[in-house]
Amino acid sequence: MAARIVREEGVRSLYRGVLAASLRELSYSSLRFGLYEPIKKTLGATDPKNTPFYKKVLAGLSAGSFAAAVASPTDLLKIRA
């Protein structure tokens, strides 16, 4: 399949969409990881050993949801590239 694509469209066609996919992944991952701790602290988690599990889950869900909402437009770019 890759050989057919290279033959018909050229080598560059194998990398079409890589920039958009990288942009999406960088924005999503950096937001998700970067927001987790601040959200956890906002929920009242001060001591990592004594933080209830539900606060960690809620912080992870919140960070992931926000990051997904921000990164979703770049998914559209990835699909159309």
HUCOR-V290798 format. One record per residue. N is the residue number from 1. RES is the residue in one small letter. PHI is phi in whole degrees, -180 to 180 (NA if undefined). PSI is psi in whole degrees, 0 to 359 (999 if undefined). NEAR is the number of other C-alpha atoms within 8 Angstrom. Layout:
n->N res->RES phi->PHI psi->PSI near->NEAR
n->N res->RES phi->PHI psi->PSI near->NEAR
This chain:
n->1 res->m phi->NA psi->314 near->4
n->2 res->a phi->-64 psi->323 near->6
n->3 res->a phi->-64 psi->321 near->6
n->4 res->r phi->-65 psi->318 near->7
n->5 res->i phi->-63 psi->316 near->12
n->6 res->v phi->-63 psi->318 near->12
n->7 res->r phi->-65 psi->318 near->7
n->8 res->e phi->-86 psi->326 near->6
n->9 res->e phi->-121 psi->348 near->8
n->10 res->g phi->97 psi->165 near->9
n->11 res->v phi->-64 psi->323 near->8
n->12 res->r phi->-60 psi->333 near->8
n->13 res->s phi->-66 psi->337 near->9
n->14 res->l phi->-67 psi->336 near->9
n->15 res->y phi->-105 psi->9 near->7
n->16 res->r phi->-65 psi->129 near->8
n->17 res->g phi->94 psi->353 near->9
n->18 res->v phi->-65 psi->320 near->8
n->19 res->l phi->-63 psi->315 near->7
n->20 res->a phi->-65 psi->320 near->12
n->21 res->a phi->-65 psi->321 near->11
n->22 res->s phi->-67 psi->318 near->8
n->23 res->l phi->-60 psi->316 near->9
n->24 res->r phi->-63 psi->314 near->13
n->25 res->e phi->-67 psi->319 near->9
n->26 res->l phi->-64 psi->316 near->8
n->27 res->s phi->-69 psi->316 near->11
n->28 res->y phi->-64 psi->309 near->12
n->29 res->s phi->-66 psi->318 near->9
n->30 res->s phi->-68 psi->323 near->8
n->31 res->l phi->-67 psi->315 near->12
n->32 res->r phi->-61 psi->311 near->13
n->33 res->f phi->-71 psi->322 near->9
n->34 res->g phi->-71 psi->332 near->8
n->35 res->l phi->-91 psi->343 near->9
n->36 res->y phi->-58 psi->306 near->12
n->37 res->e phi->-64 psi->312 near->9
n->38 res->p phi->-60 psi->321 near->8
n->39 res->i phi->-68 psi->320 near->11
n->40 res->k phi->-62 psi->318 near->13
n->41 res->k phi->-68 psi->324 near->9
n->42 res->t phi->-63 psi->328 near->7
n->43 res->l phi->-78 psi->357 near->8
n->44 res->g phi->98 psi->15 near->6
n->45 res->a phi->-87 psi->110 near->11
n->46 res->t phi->-109 psi->325 near->6
n->47 res->d phi->-111 psi->116 near->6
n->48 res->p phi->-56 psi->325 near->6
n->49 res->k phi->-73 psi->331 near->4
n->50 res->n phi->-107 psi->11 near->5
n->51 res->t phi->-76 psi->126 near->10
n->52 res->p phi->-62 psi->147 near->7
n->53 res->f phi->-59 psi->322 near->6
n->54 res->y phi->-64 psi->329 near->6
n->55 res->k phi->-70 psi->323 near->11
n->56 res->k phi->-66 psi->318 near->10
n->57 res->v phi->-66 psi->315 near->8
n->58 res->l phi->-63 psi->320 near->9
n->59 res->a phi->-65 psi->318 near->13
n->60 res->g phi->-66 psi->318 near->10
n->61 res->l phi->-64 psi->318 near->8
n->62 res->s phi->-66 psi->313 near->10
n->63 res->a phi->-63 psi->316 near->14
n->64 res->g phi->-66 psi->320 near->10
n->65 res->s phi->-65 psi->315 near->8
n->66 res->f phi->-64 psi->316 near->10
n->67 res->a phi->-64 psi->321 near->13
n->68 res->a phi->-66 psi->321 near->9
n->69 res->a phi->-65 psi->323 near->7
n->70 res->v phi->-75 psi->322 near->9
n->71 res->a phi->-84 psi->348 near->12
n->72 res->s phi->-58 psi->319 near->9
n->73 res->p phi->-61 psi->330 near->7
n->74 res->t phi->-74 psi->338 near->11
n->75 res->d phi->-65 psi->321 near->11
n->76 res->l phi->-63 psi->319 near->8
n->77 res->l phi->-62 psi->319 near->9
n->78 res->k phi->-63 psi->319 near->12
n->79 res->i phi->-70 psi->322 near->7
n->80 res->r phi->-84 psi->347 near->5
n->81 res->a phi->-71 psi->999 near->7
